[in-house]
């Protein structure tokens, strides 16, 4: 990304290389790739340092703002995110967590049908794994429910640990 800066103010941001007109001169899109930084700076074009966005599952990001840093000769992109409503985030992330548990267990459902129809035992590796997934899900959901703010919910989800199905994977069906 690049930006046109005049008098220390960012006037135009170019998210991609494209043809543009500046001071009555039409410039081709390839100047962004072919010209050196000093050649671009001579006409007021500077590189943009992109901001790291917060996760939009937890924050309302909004539109970016741009400022020129004359010391680094870079345009800095920034956002002013606002936390989403805590109750909404908790509900969404609890649903997400329960869905994760469901998809981890889903591939073993055929064993339940086999047990019902033919009275064939479900392997202990599978029952142990399913119990561990359900326990993990309950712990994560409790951590979400107990979170005091959006960052704590994000931490509960990001730091979630799920049981490994290493011993049960041989029984999983897609």
N, C-alpha and C positions, 0 to 999 in steps of 0.2 A: 504494500500500500504506500501511496505517496500523497503529499499535500502541497498545495500552492500557498505560500506564506508571503504576505506583504505587510511591511511595517510591524512585524512581530505578531501579526494576527493570522490565524488560519482561515483562508477564504474558501478553498475547495479541497475536498478529499477525493482522491482517485482510488477506488477499491481494486481496480484492475487496470492494466495497461490499455489505454484507448487514446484515440486522436482527440486533441483539444485545441482550443484557440485561446491564446494569451497575448494581450496587448496587440491585437490585430494580426498576430502570426499564428498560422495553423501548424501544429506540431504533430508528427506521426506517432503512433502508439509505441513504436520500437525505441523511442528515446529512453523509455523507462528501463530498458534492458541494455541498450548499447552505450548510452552516455555514462561518463564517470559521475560520481557524486558531485564533484566540484563544477562540472558542466551543468548539471541539473540545478545546483544551488545558485548558479549565476543568473538563472531565469526565475528563481524563487521556488523551485520544486525540491522538497525534502522527503526523506524516508519517514514512515510512520512506525513507531514502536507500538505494537498491538498490546492492549491490556489483557490480562488474564481475567476471564469472566467467572463469576461465581455460578454455581450450579442452579439452573433455572427451575429445578424441582423444588428448590428451597427459597429462591429469591426472585423478585421481579427485577429484571436487569435494567430495563429502560434503554434509552438511546445513548450512544457514546458521545463524549465531548472530546475536543482536541485542543491542545495547547502547544505552543512552540517553545522549545528549550534552546536558547541561542548558544549556550555553552557546549552542548553536545551536537548542535545542529540537527536535531531530530524533533519530529512532531510526536507528542505523547498522546495516546488514546487512553481515555479513562471512562469508567462507569460509576454511577452512584446507585448500587443495588439496594433494594429494600427487602427485608425479610417478608416472606409470605405469611399469611395467618397461621399461627402455630397449630390450631385445631385442624385446619385443612391439611397441613403438611403431615401431622401425626396420622390422620385418617388415610391419606394417600400412601404413606410409607408402611403403615401396618398392612394395608391391602397388598402392596408390592411384596412385602416379606412373606405373607401367607401364600401369594402366588409362587414365589421362589420355592417355598417348601413343597407346594403341590407339584411343581414341575420336577423337583428332585425325586419325589416319590412315585410319580405317575407311571414310569416305566416298569414298575413292579406290580402294578394292578392285576396283571394276568395271573399272578400267583394266588391272589385272593379268589379269583374265579375258579382256578384249578382246585383250590381247597374246597370251595362250595360244591362244585360239581363232581369231583372225584375223591374227595377227602384225602388229598395228597398234602402232606405237611409243607408249610412254608419254611424254607431254610432259615436257620437261626441267624446267619449273616445278614439276611434281608430284614428280619424282624428287629434285629439290633440296630441296623442302619436306619430303618424307618422311625424307630423310637428316638434315636439320636437326632434325626432331622426335626421331629416334632418338638423335642426338648429345646433344640437350638431356636426354632421358630418362636416358641413361648418366651424364651429368654430375650430374644431380640424385640419382640412385641412389648414385653414389660419395660425394657430399656427405652423404647420409643414413648410409651405411655408416661414414664417417669421423667422424661426430658423437660427441662425448664425453658428451653428456647429452641429456635430452629437449628442453631449450630449443634446443639446436643442431640437433636434428632438425626442430623446428618452424620454425626460421629457414631451414633448407635448403629446406623445402617452401614456406614463405611467400614466399621471395625467388626462387623458381624462375622462370626466364624460358623461354618457349617461342617457337619460330619463328612468324612470321606467315605465314598462307597467302594473303596478298593476291594473289600472282601465280598461285596454283594454284586458288583458290576457284571459278573458273569451271568446273572439272572435278569438283567435289565433288558427290556425290549423297547425299541423306538416308538 
